[in-house]
Amino acid sequence: MGDGDVDERGPALRSIYQHDVGGLLATVVLIIMIITKENGYEAMSIFPSVGFLTRKCVRVYTIPGTDVTIDPGVNIVVPVKSLHLDPQYFQDPEEFRPFRYADADFIFIFSGERLGYMQSLAGLAAVLSQFSVAPCKSTLRKPIVDPTVMAVQSPKGGLPLALTPRKKTQ
């Protein structure tokens, strides 16, 4: 897909998120929650909010395949996105596959995951309760990271989206 292409599954997923769950069975609500969580994990993997992690070397370490040795006490900067997009660790890392981690034999832990996830869900629920959200013509399929922002990754120039007020149902 090119930068302007839109995944054809997007409208179907948005309709699931926006469906009035008042009369639905708990099982369906649980399925919606699982779909939301899997989409969230995949989004955080492809575009992690934290740009880098800092660690301190605790023992002598030589980087495999090089003659570079890191001594204990040296601070190390690890670019998170480079790990997430490395095909050595994740098959087709740039492809959006929401159920990538569903059958994984490991638990993928993000820094501050619970708080960040709950804040994201609260924000998503607030927006989706009032608006339908879709990519617009100027939305980039692969946002460019703003290199001037250090603490968290931000799309350069923002992330334009089309918001359409939802009709109230009773």
C-alpha distance (Angstrom), angle and dihedral (degrees) to the residues before:
residue distance angle dihedral
M1 . . .
G2 3.77 . .
D3 3.78 125.5 .
G4 3.80 92.5 -91.0
D5 3.80 96.5 44.1
V6 3.77 118.5 111.1
D7 3.78 122.9 -146.7
E8 3.82 107.0 -115.3
R9 3.82 90.2 -139.2
G10 3.80 91.9 64.2
P11 3.83 98.4 86.3
A12 3.82 91.8 46.6
L13 3.81 92.2 50.8
R14 3.81 91.9 46.4
S15 3.82 90.2 52.2
I16 3.82 89.7 53.0
Y17 3.81 90.9 51.9
Q18 3.80 93.3 47.3
H19 3.81 97.7 45.5
D20 3.79 113.9 120.0
V21 3.81 102.2 -110.6
G22 3.80 95.6 -169.1
G23 3.80 95.8 109.4
L24 3.79 100.7 27.1
L25 3.75 125.0 111.7
A26 3.79 118.3 -101.3
T27 3.81 89.6 -114.1
V28 3.80 91.8 62.0
V29 3.79 91.0 47.3
L30 3.81 89.0 51.4
I31 3.81 90.6 51.5
I32 3.80 90.2 51.1
M33 3.82 89.6 50.8
I34 3.83 91.2 50.7
I35 3.81 91.7 49.0
T36 3.81 89.7 49.3
K37 3.80 92.3 49.4
E38 3.82 93.6 47.7
N39 3.82 90.9 49.0
G40 3.80 89.5 48.9
Y41 3.80 93.3 51.3
E42 3.79 91.7 48.6
A43 3.82 92.4 47.7
M44 3.83 90.7 49.9
S45 3.79 89.9 48.7
I46 3.80 94.9 51.0
F47 3.81 95.4 39.6
P48 3.82 108.2 19.7
S49 3.78 114.2 -164.7
V50 3.80 92.9 -138.5
G51 3.79 112.8 68.7
F52 3.77 97.6 -159.8
L53 3.78 144.8 -1.7
T54 3.79 124.9 -138.5
R55 3.77 121.1 -144.0
K56 3.80 135.5 171.7
C57 3.78 119.3 -128.7
V58 3.83 110.2 -120.5
R59 3.81 100.3 -173.5
V60 3.79 138.4 20.2
Y61 3.81 108.2 -75.6
T62 3.77 130.3 -178.1
I63 3.81 115.1 -157.6
P64 3.82 106.5 -120.9
G65 3.79 114.6 -106.3
T66 3.80 92.9 18.1
D67 3.77 139.5 76.4
V68 3.82 90.9 -126.3
T69 3.80 113.5 122.6
I70 3.80 124.5 -170.1
D71 3.79 116.8 -151.8
P72 3.81 126.0 -143.7
G73 3.80 113.2 -86.0
V74 3.81 95.0 30.5
N75 3.81 113.9 130.8
I76 3.79 114.3 -126.7
V77 3.80 127.5 -158.6
V78 3.81 114.3 -149.7
P79 3.83 116.1 -165.4
V80 3.82 103.1 -139.7
K81 3.80 96.3 -157.0
S82 3.81 91.9 55.6
L83 3.81 89.2 57.7
H84 3.80 93.8 45.5
L85 3.81 92.6 49.3
D86 3.81 96.4 45.1
P87 3.84 111.2 114.3
Q88 3.81 87.6 -152.6
Y89 3.82 87.5 72.9
F90 3.82 103.8 24.5
Q91 3.80 128.0 34.3
D92 3.83 112.0 -126.4
P93 3.82 91.1 -4.4
E94 3.82 96.4 -175.3
E95 3.80 93.9 51.7
F96 3.81 115.3 95.7
R97 3.83 104.2 -123.6
P98 3.83 109.2 162.2
F99 3.81 95.3 -167.2
R100 3.81 94.7 49.0
Y101 3.81 91.7 115.1
A102 3.82 98.4 35.9
D103 3.80 94.6 94.8
A104 3.79 97.4 28.3
D105 3.79 119.6 134.1
F106 3.78 90.3 -140.2
I107 3.77 137.3 57.5
F108 3.78 113.2 -119.4
I109 3.80 106.7 -141.7
F110 3.78 120.8 -162.7
S111 3.79 122.7 -163.9
G112 3.80 108.8 -94.5
E113 3.79 88.4 0.0
R114 3.79 100.1 161.0
L115 3.78 96.7 46.8
G116 3.80 93.4 41.9
Y117 3.78 92.5 45.8
M118 3.83 93.3 49.4
Q119 3.80 91.6 46.8
S120 3.79 90.4 49.2
L121 3.81 92.3 48.8
A122 3.79 91.8 48.3
G123 3.80 90.9 51.1
L124 3.80 92.6 44.5
A125 3.82 91.9 49.4
A126 3.81 91.8 48.7
V127 3.81 92.5 51.2
L128 3.83 97.0 41.1
S129 3.79 92.1 48.2
Q130 3.81 88.9 62.6
F131 3.82 105.5 25.7
S132 3.78 145.2 34.5
V133 3.79 107.3 -130.1
A134 3.80 125.4 -153.9
P135 3.79 138.7 156.6
C136 3.79 114.6 -92.0
K137 3.81 130.6 -149.0
S138 3.81 93.3 -85.9
T139 3.83 95.7 46.0
L140 3.80 110.3 117.0
R141 3.81 115.6 -137.0
K142 3.82 88.6 -144.9
P143 3.82 108.3 31.9
I144 3.79 117.3 -144.0
V145 3.80 113.4 -121.5
D146 3.79 115.2 -122.1
P147 3.83 103.8 -122.7
T148 3.81 92.5 -158.3
V149 3.83 93.4 66.3
M150 3.80 109.8 82.7
A151 3.83 111.0 175.5
V152 3.80 100.5 49.3
Q153 3.77 131.7 11.0
S154 3.78 114.8 -102.9
P155 3.81 128.6 -177.3
K156 3.80 110.1 -109.5
G157 3.81 107.1 -108.5
G158 3.82 91.6 7.9
L159 3.79 127.9 -90.2
P160 3.81 111.4 -74.8
L161 3.80 114.1 -147.8
A162 3.79 134.3 171.2
L163 3.81 112.9 -117.5
T164 3.79 117.5 -167.3
P165 3.83 119.1 -174.0
R166 3.81 110.9 -114.0
K167 3.77 121.9 -125.5
K168 3.78 112.3 -113.0
T169 3.81 114.4 -114.8
Q170 3.77 125.7 -161.7
